[in-house]
Amino acid sequence: MEVIKVHEAAREQAITIAILEFISMEQHDAVTQRMEDAAHGVLPNRSAQAKPMHSK
């Protein structure tokens, strides 16, 4: 069981690092916080969501 927990933590960290590579530094804290919230089942506040990075 402990091996599974370590594996899952490593996978989560790898995913986080990969995601953060593709967003601006200014958004890192907000994205990291949103990922933490999602991991704990907290739904996003639609009015507080960040604007899309790409707009037409």
C-alpha positions in Angstrom: 0.0 0.0 0.0 2.8 2.4 0.9 4.5 1.8 -2.5 1.2 2.7 -4.3 1.0 6.0 -2.3 4.6 6.9 -3.2 4.0 6.0 -6.9 0.8 8.2 -6.9 2.6 11.1 -5.3 5.4 10.9 -7.8 2.9 10.7 -10.7 1.0 13.7 -9.4 4.2 15.7 -9.0 5.2 14.8 -12.6 1.8 15.9 -14.0 2.0 19.2 -12.0 5.5 20.0 -13.4 4.4 19.2 -16.9 1.3 21.5 -16.6 3.3 24.3 -15.1 5.7 24.2 -18.1 3.0 25.4 -20.4 1.5 28.3 -18.4 2.9 31.7 -17.6 4.8 32.2 -14.3 2.1 34.6 -13.2 -0.5 31.8 -13.3 1.5 29.2 -11.4 0.1 30.0 -7.9 -3.5 30.1 -9.1 -3.2 26.8 -11.1 -1.4 25.1 -8.2 -4.1 26.2 -5.8 -6.9 25.1 -8.2 -5.2 21.7 -8.5 -5.1 21.4 -4.7 -8.8 22.4 -4.5 -9.7 19.9 -7.1 -7.8 17.2 -5.3 -9.9 17.9 -2.2 -13.2 18.1 -4.0 -13.6 21.9 -3.9 -15.6 23.2 -6.8 -14.4 26.3 -8.6 -16.0 29.7 -8.1 -17.0 30.6 -11.6 -16.7 34.3 -11.1 -13.2 33.9 -9.7 -11.8 31.8 -12.5 -8.8 33.0 -14.4 -9.4 34.3 -17.9 -8.4 31.9 -20.7 -4.8 32.3 -21.9 -5.8 32.4 -25.5 -8.6 34.6 -26.7 -9.8 35.5 -30.2 
